[in-house]
Structure formats: C-alpha cells, structure tokens
C-alpha cells in the first residue's frame, strides 16, 4: 500500500531515488539542493539503499562520475542547482551525446552575479540546447512522481537521453507538503531493472564517445534530435502506465480552463499554482485559461499550437530572460510555434520573479488586466513585472 507523509520537496526527490534502486549517486552540495544528497547519504548509511555514494570535489566531477558509471550500464543520479549546473555545462553535452540515461534533479536557482540563492529558472533555461529532457514540476508530489517517471523515459530504447527534473528552489525544495509515496511493488512493476543495449565491459572492450569527423558528427546530432522527438511518445506512455499504478498523471502539459478562453496564460513550475488560484477567483469577470508546460524539452509544439490557436491573447509568464534579446526563452518559442497561423493570437511576454522576487496574486491579476487590454489596444510585447 502507498504511504502518506508530509515532506520537504528535497526529501520527496530522495524518496523517489530510493524507490528506483539507483546504483550510483554522485554528490556535491549547493544551496538549495543539498538536502537531496544529504537524505540519500542517510539512506545509504542506514542500509535503506544499496548504492555507491561518491563524494566528489565539484559539480563538474559529479556529472563526470555519473557519465562513467552510466556508461557501465548502471542506474545513476545526481542533483545540483544554479552555478553548479553551469559548471556541469561541458559534461551535460557529453552525457547526452553518449546517450546515457542519467537522471538529475535541478533545484532551480538564480545565476550569479550578483550572488543570489533564491529561485528563478535561468539556470536550466540556459541549458535548454544541451540535449537533456527537461521536465518542470508544480508541486512536491509531482516532483516525486516525475523523478520516478524520468528513469522510465530516459531508459526507453528509442530515447536513451538524460533527464533533468526541475523543481523550484526553496519554493518546493524547502516547503513541506503532504505526499503519497508509491508502494515499492508498484514502482517495481512500473520501472523494471535497467538493461542497457550497449555498455562498457572489460571482457568486451569498446570506446564510447570517440572522435567524429565532420562527415560523421552531424549524424550523431541528428540522432539525438530524433531521440528527443521519440521522447514525446515515451513521456506519454510512461505517464499513462504510472497513472495505472498510482492514480496520478501529468502528461506533456496541462490545460486549465483553456476551452474557449479569450486569454491563455502559458507558464511552468510552481508559479502555476498561483495562476490557477487567480483564474478561479476571476471566473465570470475574465475568460482566462492556463497552459502549463510540463515538458519543455521535448517541447510538444503541435499540441501547444492546437491549444493556443483560437485564443485572442497568449501571455507567457516566466522566470528567465535572454539578455540582448530582451525576452524570455519560453516566450520566444511560443511566438515561433504560432508565427505561421493565418490569424495568430497576440503574444505577450512577462518576465517575473527573477532572483526569487515574490510572485503575488496581485501580480497575476495585473498580467491578466494588461492581457485583456491587449485584445483591443496596442501594448508593449514584453513586460517586466516587479521592477521598482
């Protein structure tokens, strides 16, 4: 039977990793993810998890350790945040290029300078092109469930790409919520033992990730792209089967009150909960819906287009900015998805919550009011919310 508990988001990730029988954990501390690897250290020390726990000297080394271990055919995990994720940059491309199904939790946190330990999503957005699946979570329950699903998705033979489970730092990692922890037998049915197609074996030597000439390199990159496209089906299949075992599913994205909505807000992460509350409060006053993006990589472009095409205004609310372009990454991609529609909605971008600035219900109300104004009037395309 599943058990209920009240846990921090970081503990939820650790519980999920334990349920997945991970073989190798590479650990290096950085706020606000440190609790994840601390809890896993406790599980290993207590004999609750039979895994090699590798203490390393940096986040670059943590990902290097996961790459080496995963290449031998075992299940691996690490966690990081912000500058730690940035320090992994080189190794993130290598993990994906070698088609290794590593799972990593990223506690989203603002990048320095100036030094800031609070939440935004600039860190993972900056790594969107490195070939990792990126799954963004709204709640701690979703974080636990997504971590388990990530192994099933990454280990799919048609995918074999690493997965990054993104949870908002402090907002989720340090917030206590009631959770349902799946039964171990249910997880075992959902997630069978990993059987790698190719792996390093001293008795059958080979080289992985070797030199590629210009004639060959592009082929590898194209295969990565095909695998990422395959991940759309793999995510949906894993989600359906997980829902059969636990009763919970999340899909590639979530539609909330989008049918016939004049204004549709697009966002991802924990802020989605605040947006839903405001939409409920404004029923009868504004016809507003929400499209929650769960899978940012792979991005389900055609399905997003289908949801948004009949809206009058699409408002993208996000916690990142592309400096020099002056807009958020998700906003740029939503514009690209909708650009060739004969009658496309007006698309507005809202940059909010950078460096952990509170995102309040009045902020969301202001966004909706400005979106309503945009139905008839000309307004700026991009807005920074919370500047003083």
KEKE-3310 file (N, C-alpha, C; in steps of 0.2 Angstrom, whole numbers, plus 5000, padded with zeros to 4 digits):
npx = (5004:5002:5010:5006:5014:5022:5032:5048:5051:5064:5066:5056:5062:5073:5066:5060:5071:5077:5067:5068:5079:5093:5110:5122:5127:5131:5138:5138:5137:5126:5117:5100:5099:5105:5100:5094:5105:5110:5100:5099:5112:5110:5101:5109:5119:5111:5108:5096:5096:5105:5118:5132:5139:5146:5157:5162:5173:5167:5154:5156:5163:5154:5145:5153:5157:5144:5143:5153:5149:5136:5139:5144:5132:5124:5111:5110:5112:5111:5111:5109:5111:5109:5124:5131:5125:5129:5143:5143:5141:5149:5150:5136:5133:5141:5136:5123:5126:5133:5122:5117:5107:5105:5098:5094:5091:5087:5087:5080:5088:5093:5106:5123:5132:5124:5127:5115:5103:5091:5075:5074:5072:5082:5094:5092:5085:5096:5102:5095:5098:5106:5103:5096:5082:5069:5060:5047:5041:5026:5022:5027:5023:5021:5035:5041:5034:5038:5052:5053:5046:5055:5067:5061:5057:5070:5077:5071:5072:5071:5074:5085:5091:5098:5089:5082:5075:5066:5064:5057:5069:5069:5055:5049:5059:5061:5049:5036:5025:5010:5011:5009:5018:5023:5019:5032:5032:5023:5031:5041:5035:5032:5044:5056:5071:5085:5091:5104:5108:5120:5136:5150:5162:5175:5178:5174:5180:5177:5175:5167:5159:5169:5181:5174:5173:5170:5162:5154:5150:5138:5128:5127:5122:5109:5104:5102:5092:5082:5079:5075:5063:5057:5055:5043:5033:5037:5036:5023:5018:5025:5019:5005:5006:5011:5001:4991:4996:4997:4987:4990:4994:5003:5006:5012:5009:4997:4981:4971:4956:4955:4947:4939:4944:4947:4959:4975:4986:5003:5014:5026:5032:5032:5024:5013:5003:4999:4994:4983:4974:4971:4965:4953:4947:4944:4934:4920:4922:4934:4938:4949:4962:4974:4989:4999:5016:5024:5033:5047:5058:5057:5048:5031:5026:5016:5005:5004:5001:4989:4981:4982:4979:4966:4964:4963:4973:4989:4998:5014:5021:5036:5051:5064:5077:5082:5096:5100:5091:5080:5069:5060:5065:5055:5044:5049:5049:5036:5031:5037:5031:5018:5019:5016:5002:4986:4978:4984:4986:4988:5004:5011:5024:5030:5041:5046:5048:5062:5077:5071:5061:5045:5031:5015:4997:4991:5000:4998:4985:4987:4994:4984:4974:4982:4983:4970:4968:4976:4968:4961:4969:4985:4999:5015:5026:5034:5035:5041:5039:5037:5048:5056)
npy = (4994:5011:5025:5039:5055:5069:5080:5089:5096:5092:5080:5072:5070:5062:5051:5046:5042:5032:5023:5019:5011:5015:5014:5021:5036:5052:5065:5082:5097:5111:5125:5127:5113:5104:5096:5085:5076:5074:5068:5056:5051:5048:5037:5028:5025:5020:5008:5007:5010:5002:5007:5015:5028:5043:5055:5070:5082:5093:5100:5098:5086:5078:5076:5070:5058:5052:5050:5041:5030:5027:5023:5011:5004:5005:5012:5029:5044:5062:5078:5096:5114:5130:5139:5127:5119:5126:5124:5111:5112:5108:5094:5090:5091:5080:5069:5068:5067:5055:5047:5043:5037:5046:5053:5068:5079:5096:5110:5124:5139:5156:5163:5169:5184:5197:5188:5176:5166:5162:5158:5157:5152:5153:5145:5132:5135:5140:5129:5123:5118:5108:5094:5087:5080:5090:5092:5101:5104:5107:5104:5096:5083:5080:5082:5071:5060:5063:5061:5047:5043:5048:5040:5029:5035:5040:5028:5022:5013:5019:5032:5035:5046:5059:5065:5079:5084:5097:5107:5121:5130:5132:5136:5124:5114:5117:5118:5111:5098:5088:5071:5057:5042:5030:5013:5001:4989:4993:5003:4994:4986:4996:5001:4992:4982:4990:4987:4989:4993:4994:4994:4998:4985:4976:4963:4964:4975:4992:5008:5023:5038:5042:5050:5060:5064:5078:5073:5064:5069:5077:5067:5061:5071:5073:5061:5062:5072:5065:5056:5064:5068:5056:5055:5062:5053:5043:5049:5051:5038:5032:5040:5037:5023:5025:5031:5021:5013:5022:5031:5044:5056:5067:5071:5079:5092:5103:5107:5121:5126:5131:5129:5138:5150:5167:5173:5165:5160:5155:5145:5138:5127:5130:5142:5141:5136:5147:5155:5147:5149:5162:5163:5155:5164:5174:5170:5173:5186:5188:5179:5168:5156:5143:5136:5124:5121:5106:5097:5104:5101:5087:5099:5100:5105:5105:5102:5112:5122:5119:5121:5134:5141:5147:5157:5174:5182:5177:5175:5174:5169:5169:5165:5169:5177:5181:5189:5203:5199:5203:5196:5182:5165:5155:5162:5167:5154:5151:5161:5157:5145:5149:5157:5155:5155:5159:5168:5173:5173:5188:5189:5190:5194:5191:5194:5189:5187:5186:5181:5177:5186:5189:5182:5187:5186:5198:5202:5193:5196:5209:5206:5199:5209:5218:5209:5208:5221:5221:5215:5224:5236:5243:5236:5235:5222:5215:5213:5218:5212:5218:5227:5240)
npz = (5000:4996:5006:5016:5019:5026:5019:5014:4998:4994:5001:4995:4982:4986:4991:4980:4972:4980:4979:4966:4965:4963:4957:4958:4966:4964:4973:4977:4987:4985:4988:4983:4984:4993:5003:4996:4992:5005:5012:5004:5007:5020:5018:5012:5021:5032:5026:5019:5006:4993:4987:4978:4985:4980:4984:4978:4971:4964:4955:4941:4942:4948:4938:4929:4935:4935:4922:4919:4927:4922:4909:4911:4912:4923:4935:4938:4948:4951:4959:4958:4956:4949:4949:4950:4940:4929:4930:4926:4913:4901:4903:4902:4889:4884:4891:4886:4872:4872:4875:4887:4900:4912:4927:4934:4947:4947:4957:4954:4953:4954:4944:4947:4943:4953:4968:4972:4980:4978:4970:4952:4935:4927:4926:4922:4910:4903:4899:4889:4876:4877:4875:4884:4892:4899:4912:4921:4937:4947:4960:4975:4976:4962:4959:4965:4959:4945:4946:4947:4935:4926:4925:4918:4906:4901:4900:4890:4875:4863:4866:4876:4882:4894:4909:4916:4931:4935:4949:4958:4968:4985:4985:4982:4986:5000:5006:5015:5011:5010:5005:4994:4994:4983:4983:4985:4977:4967:4960:4956:4947:4937:4934:4928:4930:4924:4908:4898:4881:4876:4884:4894:4896:4903:4898:4885:4877:4872:4864:4869:4864:4856:4844:4831:4814:4803:4793:4800:4812:4812:4810:4822:4830:4823:4826:4840:4840:4834:4844:4854:4849:4849:4863:4866:4864:4873:4885:4887:4887:4898:4908:4907:4911:4923:4929:4930:4940:4951:4951:4947:4935:4923:4910:4895:4896:4904:4902:4908:4911:4897:4886:4874:4880:4880:4884:4886:4898:4898:4906:4918:4931:4949:4950:4943:4952:4959:4948:4944:4955:4955:4942:4945:4955:4947:4938:4928:4928:4920:4905:4906:4904:4907:4901:4906:4905:4905:4900:4894:4886:4877:4867:4865:4851:4841:4848:4858:4849:4845:4856:4859:4847:4845:4854:4859:4865:4870:4884:4891:4905:4914:4922:4918:4907:4891:4889:4879:4869:4875:4880:4887:4886:4884:4880:4867:4860:4860:4852:4840:4838:4835:4824:4810:4809:4801:4807:4820:4838:4849:4856:4872:4883:4899:4911:4926:4944:4945:4953:4964:4968:4975:4968:4967:4970:4966:4956:4946:4943:4938:4926:4919:4918:4909:4898:4894:4890:4879:4870:4862:4862:4857:4865:4874:4869:4878:4895:4911:4927:4943:4944:4953)
capx = (5000:5006:5010:5006:5019:5022:5039:5050:5052:5070:5065:5052:5066:5077:5062:5059:5078:5077:5062:5071:5085:5099:5116:5127:5125:5137:5135:5141:5132:5125:5110:5096:5098:5110:5096:5093:5110:5111:5095:5102:5118:5107:5098:5114:5122:5106:5106:5090:5098:5111:5121:5138:5138:5153:5158:5166:5175:5164:5148:5159:5165:5148:5142:5158:5156:5138:5144:5157:5145:5131:5142:5145:5126:5120:5107:5114:5108:5114:5107:5113:5107:5112:5131:5133:5123:5133:5149:5142:5139:5153:5148:5129:5133:5144:5131:5118:5129:5134:5116:5117:5100:5106:5093:5097:5087:5090:5084:5081:5090:5096:5113:5126:5132:5126:5126:5108:5102:5084:5073:5071:5073:5088:5099:5090:5084:5102:5105:5090:5100:5112:5101:5093:5075:5068:5053:5046:5036:5022:5021:5032:5020:5023:5042:5042:5032:5042:5058:5052:5045:5061:5071:5057:5058:5077:5079:5067:5077:5070:5076:5092:5094:5097:5083:5083:5069:5067:5059:5059:5072:5066:5048:5047:5064:5061:5042:5033:5018:5008:5013:5008:5024:5020:5022:5038:5030:5020:5037:5045:5031:5032:5051:5059:5078:5088:5095:5107:5109:5127:5139:5157:5163:5182:5178:5172:5182:5175:5176:5161:5160:5175:5182:5170:5175:5164:5157:5150:5147:5131:5124:5126:5117:5103:5101:5100:5086:5076:5078:5071:5056:5054:5054:5036:5029:5039:5034:5015:5017:5027:5014:4999:5007:5012:4994:4988:4999:4997:4981:4992:4997:5004:5007:5017:5007:4991:4976:4967:4951:4958:4942:4935:4946:4950:4966:4978:4992:5007:5019:5029:5034:5027:5020:5007:4998:4996:4990:4976:4970:4969:4960:4947:4944:4941:4929:4914:4925:4938:4938:4956:4964:4981:4993:5005:5021:5027:5039:5050:5062:5055:5043:5026:5025:5010:4999:5004:4998:4982:4978:4983:4977:4960:4964:4964:4979:4993:5003:5019:5024:5042:5056:5071:5077:5088:5099:5101:5085:5075:5063:5061:5066:5048:5041:5052:5047:5029:5030:5039:5026:5012:5020:5013:4995:4983:4976:4988:4984:4993:5008:5014:5029:5030:5047:5044:5051:5069:5081:5066:5056:5039:5025:5009:4991:4990:5005:4995:4979:4989:4995:4978:4972:4985:4982:4963:4969:4979:4963:4959:4974:4992:5003:5021:5026:5037:5034:5045:5034:5041:5053:5055)
capy = (5000:5018:5028:5046:5058:5076:5080:5094:5094:5088:5073:5069:5068:5057:5045:5043:5039:5026:5018:5017:5007:5018:5011:5026:5043:5057:5071:5089:5101:5118:5128:5124:5106:5100:5091:5079:5072:5073:5062:5050:5049:5044:5031:5023:5024:5016:5002:5008:5010:4999:5011:5018:5035:5045:5062:5072:5089:5099:5098:5095:5080:5074:5073:5065:5052:5049:5048:5035:5024:5026:5020:5003:5000:5005:5017:5034:5050:5067:5084:5102:5120:5136:5139:5120:5117:5130:5121:5105:5113:5104:5087:5089:5089:5074:5064:5067:5064:5047:5043:5040:5039:5049:5057:5073:5084:5103:5114:5130:5145:5162:5163:5175:5189:5197:5181:5176:5159:5161:5154:5158:5146:5155:5140:5126:5138:5142:5123:5120:5116:5103:5088:5084:5080:5094:5091:5106:5102:5112:5103:5091:5077:5080:5081:5064:5056:5064:5058:5040:5043:5051:5034:5025:5039:5040:5021:5019:5011:5024:5038:5035:5053:5060:5069:5084:5086:5104:5110:5127:5131:5134:5136:5117:5110:5118:5118:5104:5097:5081:5067:5050:5039:5024:5006:4998:4984:4997:5005:4989:4985:5002:5003:4986:4983:4993:4983:4993:4990:4995:4997:4996:4979:4974:4957:4965:4982:4996:5015:5026:5045:5043:5055:5060:5069:5082:5069:5059:5072:5079:5061:5060:5076:5071:5055:5065:5076:5060:5053:5069:5068:5050:5056:5064:5047:5039:5053:5050:5031:5032:5044:5033:5017:5027:5033:5015:5011:5026:5036:5051:5058:5074:5072:5083:5098:5103:5113:5123:5131:5134:5129:5144:5156:5173:5174:5159:5161:5149:5145:5131:5127:5131:5148:5138:5135:5154:5157:5143:5152:5169:5161:5153:5170:5179:5167:5177:5193:5187:5172:5166:5149:5142:5130:5123:5117:5101:5095:5110:5098:5089:5104:5097:5111:5105:5101:5119:5126:5117:5124:5142:5145:5151:5162:5181:5184:5172:5178:5169:5171:5165:5167:5170:5182:5181:5196:5205:5199:5206:5192:5176:5159:5151:5167:5166:5148:5151:5165:5153:5140:5152:5163:5154:5154:5164:5173:5171:5177:5192:5185:5195:5190:5194:5192:5190:5183:5184:5181:5175:5191:5186:5182:5188:5186:5205:5202:5189:5200:5214:5202:5197:5215:5220:5205:5210:5227:5220:5212:5229:5241:5241:5237:5233:5215:5211:5217:5216:5213:5218:5232:5246)
capz = (5000:4997:5012:5016:5023:5025:5017:5010:4991:4993:5003:4990:4977:4988:4992:4973:4970:4984:4976:4959:4966:4959:4959:4959:4967:4964:4977:4979:4990:4983:4990:4989:4983:4997:5007:4992:4993:5012:5013:5001:5011:5026:5016:5010:5028:5036:5023:5016:4999:4992:4981:4979:4986:4978:4986:4973:4973:4961:4951:4935:4944:4949:4931:4926:4939:4933:4915:4919:4930:4917:4903:4913:4912:4929:4935:4941:4950:4955:4960:4958:4956:4948:4947:4949:4934:4924:4930:4923:4906:4896:4904:4900:4882:4884:4894:4880:4866:4873:4875:4894:4903:4919:4930:4939:4950:4947:4961:4950:4957:4950:4942:4949:4949:4960:4971:4974:4981:4978:4964:4946:4931:4922:4926:4917:4903:4899:4896:4885:4870:4878:4873:4890:4893:4904:4915:4926:4942:4950:4967:4978:4974:4955:4959:4967:4953:4939:4946:4945:4928:4922:4923:4913:4900:4899:4898:4884:4870:4857:4868:4879:4884:4901:4911:4921:4934:4938:4954:4961:4974:4991:4984:4983:4990:5007:5008:5017:5008:5011:4999:4994:4992:4980:4985:4981:4972:4961:4957:4953:4941:4933:4932:4928:4930:4918:4904:4893:4875:4875:4890:4894:4899:4902:4894:4878:4876:4866:4866:4869:4864:4852:4839:4825:4809:4801:4789:4804:4818:4811:4810:4829:4832:4821:4830:4846:4839:4833:4851:4858:4847:4852:4870:4867:4865:4879:4891:4887:4888:4905:4912:4907:4915:4930:4932:4931:4946:4957:4950:4946:4929:4922:4903:4892:4898:4907:4901:4914:4909:4891:4881:4873:4883:4876:4886:4889:4901:4897:4911:4920:4938:4955:4949:4940:4957:4960:4942:4944:4960:4952:4937:4949:4958:4942:4934:4927:4926:4914:4902:4906:4904:4908:4898:4910:4901:4909:4896:4890:4881:4871:4868:4861:4848:4838:4853:4860:4844:4844:4862:4859:4841:4845:4859:4857:4868:4874:4889:4893:4911:4915:4927:4915:4902:4886:4889:4872:4865:4879:4881:4890:4881:4883:4875:4860:4857:4859:4846:4835:4837:4832:4819:4803:4809:4797:4812:4826:4844:4851:4861:4876:4887:4906:4915:4933:4949:4944:4959:4970:4969:4976:4963:4971:4966:4963:4950:4941:4941:4934:4920:4916:4916:4904:4893:4892:4887:4873:4865:4858:4861:4856:4871:4873:4868:4884:4902:4917:4932:4949:4945:4957)
cpx = (5004:5006:5010:5011:5019:5030:5041:5051:5059:5070:5061:5057:5070:5073:5061:5065:5078:5073:5064:5077:5091:5105:5122:5125:5131:5134:5140:5136:5132:5118:5106:5094:5101:5106:5094:5098:5112:5106:5097:5108:5115:5104:5103:5117:5118:5105:5099:5090:5104:5114:5128:5137:5145:5153:5163:5168:5172:5158:5150:5161:5159:5145:5147:5158:5150:5139:5148:5153:5140:5133:5143:5138:5122:5116:5110:5109:5113:5110:5112:5108:5112:5119:5134:5131:5127:5140:5149:5142:5143:5151:5141:5129:5136:5139:5125:5121:5131:5128:5115:5111:5101:5100:5096:5091:5090:5085:5085:5082:5094:5103:5117:5130:5126:5124:5118:5106:5095:5082:5071:5073:5078:5093:5098:5088:5090:5105:5100:5092:5105:5109:5098:5086:5074:5061:5052:5040:5033:5022:5026:5029:5022:5031:5044:5040:5036:5049:5058:5051:5051:5066:5067:5058:5065:5079:5076:5072:5077:5072:5083:5095:5093:5091:5085:5076:5070:5062:5062:5062:5069:5058:5045:5052:5063:5054:5039:5026:5016:5009:5011:5014:5021:5023:5027:5037:5027:5026:5041:5041:5032:5039:5055:5067:5081:5093:5098:5109:5117:5130:5146:5158:5171:5183:5176:5173:5179:5176:5169:5163:5167:5175:5177:5172:5169:5159:5152:5147:5140:5126:5122:5121:5110:5100:5098:5093:5080:5074:5074:5064:5053:5052:5046:5032:5031:5037:5026:5014:5019:5021:5007:5000:5008:5005:4990:4990:4997:4990:4983:4996:4998:5004:5012:5015:5000:4987:4971:4962:4952:4952:4938:4938:4949:4957:4969:4985:4996:5013:5021:5032:5029:5023:5013:5001:4995:4992:4983:4972:4967:4963:4953:4944:4941:4936:4922:4916:4930:4938:4946:4957:4971:4983:4999:5010:5024:5034:5042:5055:5060:5049:5037:5023:5018:5004:4998:5000:4991:4978:4977:4980:4971:4959:4965:4971:4982:4998:5007:5022:5030:5047:5063:5071:5083:5091:5102:5095:5080:5069:5065:5061:5059:5044:5043:5050:5040:5027:5032:5034:5020:5013:5017:5005:4992:4981:4978:4986:4990:4997:5012:5019:5030:5036:5046:5048:5058:5073:5076:5061:5049:5034:5019:5003:4990:4994:5001:4988:4981:4991:4989:4974:4975:4984:4975:4964:4971:4974:4961:4964:4981:4996:5010:5021:5029:5036:5038:5041:5038:5047:5051:5059)
cpy = (5006:5021:5035:5049:5065:5078:5087:5091:5090:5081:5069:5066:5062:5050:5042:5040:5033:5021:5015:5013:5009:5015:5015:5033:5047:5063:5076:5094:5108:5119:5129:5116:5101:5095:5085:5074:5070:5067:5056:5047:5045:5037:5026:5021:5019:5009:5002:5008:5007:5002:5013:5025:5039:5053:5064:5080:5095:5096:5095:5088:5075:5072:5069:5058:5048:5046:5041:5029:5022:5022:5013:5000:5001:5012:5023:5040:5055:5073:5090:5108:5125:5136:5132:5117:5120:5126:5114:5106:5108:5096:5085:5087:5082:5068:5063:5064:5057:5043:5039:5042:5041:5053:5062:5078:5091:5107:5121:5136:5150:5161:5170:5178:5194:5190:5182:5168:5158:5159:5159:5152:5148:5149:5135:5129:5139:5135:5119:5117:5110:5096:5084:5085:5085:5094:5096:5104:5108:5111:5097:5084:5075:5079:5074:5059:5057:5061:5050:5039:5044:5045:5030:5028:5039:5034:5018:5018:5016:5031:5038:5042:5054:5065:5073:5086:5092:5106:5116:5127:5134:5134:5129:5113:5111:5119:5111:5104:5089:5077:5060:5046:5032:5018:5004:4993:4988:5000:5000:4987:4990:5002:4996:4987:4986:4988:4987:4989:4989:4997:4994:4990:4977:4968:4958:4973:4985:5003:5018:5034:5046:5049:5055:5066:5073:5078:5065:5063:5074:5073:5060:5065:5075:5066:5057:5068:5071:5057:5058:5069:5062:5051:5058:5058:5043:5043:5051:5042:5030:5035:5040:5026:5019:5028:5027:5012:5015:5031:5043:5051:5065:5075:5076:5091:5098:5109:5114:5128:5135:5134:5135:5150:5161:5174:5168:5161:5154:5150:5138:5132:5129:5137:5146:5138:5142:5156:5153:5147:5158:5168:5159:5159:5174:5176:5172:5184:5193:5180:5170:5159:5149:5136:5130:5118:5112:5099:5101:5107:5090:5094:5101:5103:5110:5105:5108:5123:5125:5120:5131:5145:5149:5156:5169:5184:5178:5176:5173:5172:5166:5169:5166:5175:5181:5188:5198:5205:5202:5203:5186:5170:5156:5156:5167:5160:5148:5155:5161:5148:5143:5156:5162:5153:5160:5170:5171:5176:5183:5189:5190:5191:5194:5190:5194:5185:5181:5185:5180:5180:5187:5187:5182:5187:5192:5205:5199:5193:5206:5211:5201:5204:5218:5216:5206:5216:5226:5217:5218:5235:5238:5242:5234:5225:5211:5216:5214:5218:5213:5223:5238:5252)
cpz = (5000:5004:5011:5020:5022:5024:5013:5003:4990:4995:4998:4985:4980:4989:4985:4971:4974:4981:4969:4959:4962:4962:4961:4960:4968:4968:4978:4981:4986:4985:4984:4988:4988:5001:5003:4993:5000:5014:5010:5004:5017:5024:5015:5017:5032:5033:5020:5008:4997:4985:4983:4979:4985:4980:4981:4975:4969:4957:4944:4936:4945:4943:4928:4929:4936:4926:4915:4922:4925:4911:4905:4913:4918:4930:4940:4943:4953:4955:4960:4957:4953:4945:4946:4943:4928:4924:4926:4915:4901:4897:4902:4893:4881:4886:4889:4874:4866:4875:4882:4898:4911:4921:4935:4941:4950:4951:4958:4955:4952:4949:4945:4943:4948:4963:4974:4975:4980:4971:4958:4941:4925:4921:4921:4910:4899:4896:4892:4879:4871:4877:4879:4890:4899:4906:4921:4930:4945:4958:4969:4976:4966:4955:4960:4961:4947:4940:4945:4938:4924:4920:4918:4906:4897:4896:4892:4878:4864:4859:4871:4879:4891:4902:4916:4924:4937:4943:4957:4967:4979:4991:4985:4987:4997:5010:5009:5014:5010:5005:5000:4991:4989:4983:4981:4976:4966:4957:4953:4946:4935:4930:4933:4929:4924:4914:4898:4887:4874:4881:4890:4898:4898:4898:4887:4877:4870:4869:4865:4868:4860:4847:4833:4820:4807:4796:4794:4810:4817:4811:4818:4832:4830:4825:4837:4846:4838:4840:4855:4856:4849:4859:4871:4868:4871:4885:4892:4889:4896:4909:4912:4911:4922:4933:4934:4938:4952:4957:4948:4939:4927:4914:4901:4894:4901:4905:4907:4912:4902:4886:4880:4877:4879:4878:4889:4892:4900:4902:4913:4927:4943:4954:4946:4945:4958:4954:4942:4949:4958:4947:4940:4952:4953:4937:4934:4926:4920:4912:4901:4907:4906:4904:4902:4906:4906:4906:4892:4885:4882:4872:4863:4857:4845:4843:4857:4855:4844:4850:4861:4853:4841:4850:4856:4859:4872:4878:4892:4899:4913:4919:4924:4910:4897:4885:4882:4868:4869:4881:4884:4884:4879:4878:4868:4857:4856:4853:4840:4833:4833:4826:4812:4803:4805:4802:4819:4832:4845:4856:4865:4881:4894:4910:4922:4938:4949:4951:4965:4972:4970:4970:4966:4966:4963:4956:4945:4939:4936:4927:4916:4914:4909:4897:4890:4888:4880:4868:4860:4857:4860:4863:4870:4873:4874:4890:4907:4923:4939:4950:4949:4955)
residu = (UNK:UNK:UNK:UNK:UNK:UNK:UNK:UNK:UNK:UNK:UNK:UNK:UNK:UNK:UNK:UNK:UNK:UNK:UNK:UNK:UNK:UNK:UNK:UNK:UNK:UNK:UNK:UNK:UNK:UNK:UNK:UNK:UNK:UNK:UNK:UNK:UNK:UNK:UNK:UNK:UNK:UNK:UNK:UNK:UNK:UNK:UNK:UNK:UNK:UNK:UNK:UNK:UNK:UNK:UNK:UNK:UNK:UNK:UNK:UNK:UNK:UNK:UNK:UNK:UNK:UNK:UNK:UNK:UNK:UNK:UNK:UNK:UNK:UNK:UNK:UNK:UNK:UNK:UNK:UNK:UNK:UNK:UNK:UNK:UNK:UNK:UNK:UNK:UNK:UNK:UNK:UNK:UNK:UNK:UNK:UNK:UNK:UNK:UNK:UNK:UNK:UNK:UNK:UNK:UNK:UNK:UNK:UNK:UNK:UNK:UNK:UNK:UNK:UNK:UNK:UNK:UNK:UNK:UNK:UNK:UNK:UNK:UNK:UNK:UNK:UNK:UNK:UNK:UNK:UNK:UNK:UNK:UNK:UNK:UNK:UNK:UNK:UNK:UNK:UNK:UNK:UNK:UNK:UNK:UNK:UNK:UNK:UNK:UNK:UNK:UNK:UNK:UNK:UNK:UNK:UNK:UNK:UNK:UNK:UNK:UNK:UNK:UNK:UNK:UNK:UNK:UNK:UNK:UNK:UNK:UNK:UNK:UNK:UNK:UNK:UNK:UNK:UNK:UNK:UNK:UNK:UNK:UNK:UNK:UNK:UNK:UNK:UNK:UNK:UNK:UNK:UNK:UNK:UNK:UNK:UNK:UNK:UNK:UNK:UNK:UNK:UNK:UNK:UNK:UNK:UNK:UNK:UNK:UNK:UNK:UNK:UNK:UNK:UNK:UNK:UNK:UNK:UNK:UNK:UNK:UNK:UNK:UNK:UNK:UNK:UNK:UNK:UNK:UNK:UNK:UNK:UNK:UNK:UNK:UNK:UNK:UNK:UNK:UNK:UNK:UNK:UNK:UNK:UNK:UNK:UNK:UNK:UNK:UNK:UNK:UNK:UNK:UNK:UNK:UNK:UNK:UNK:UNK:UNK:UNK:UNK:UNK:UNK:UNK:UNK:UNK:UNK:UNK:UNK:UNK:UNK:UNK:UNK:UNK:UNK:UNK:UNK:UNK:UNK:UNK:UNK:UNK:UNK:UNK:UNK:UNK:UNK:UNK:UNK:UNK:UNK:UNK:UNK:UNK:UNK:UNK:UNK:UNK:UNK:UNK:UNK:UNK:UNK:UNK:UNK:UNK:UNK:UNK:UNK:UNK:UNK:UNK:UNK:UNK:UNK:UNK:UNK:UNK:UNK:UNK:UNK:UNK:UNK:UNK:UNK:UNK:UNK:UNK:UNK:UNK:UNK:UNK:UNK:UNK:UNK:UNK:UNK:UNK:UNK:UNK:UNK:UNK:UNK:UNK:UNK:UNK:UNK:UNK:UNK:UNK:UNK:UNK:UNK:UNK:UNK:UNK:UNK:UNK:UNK:UNK:UNK:UNK:UNK:UNK:UNK:UNK:UNK:UNK:UNK:UNK:UNK:UNK:UNK:UNK:UNK:UNK:UNK:UNK:UNK:UNK:UNK:UNK:UNK:UNK:UNK:UNK:UNK:UNK)
# end
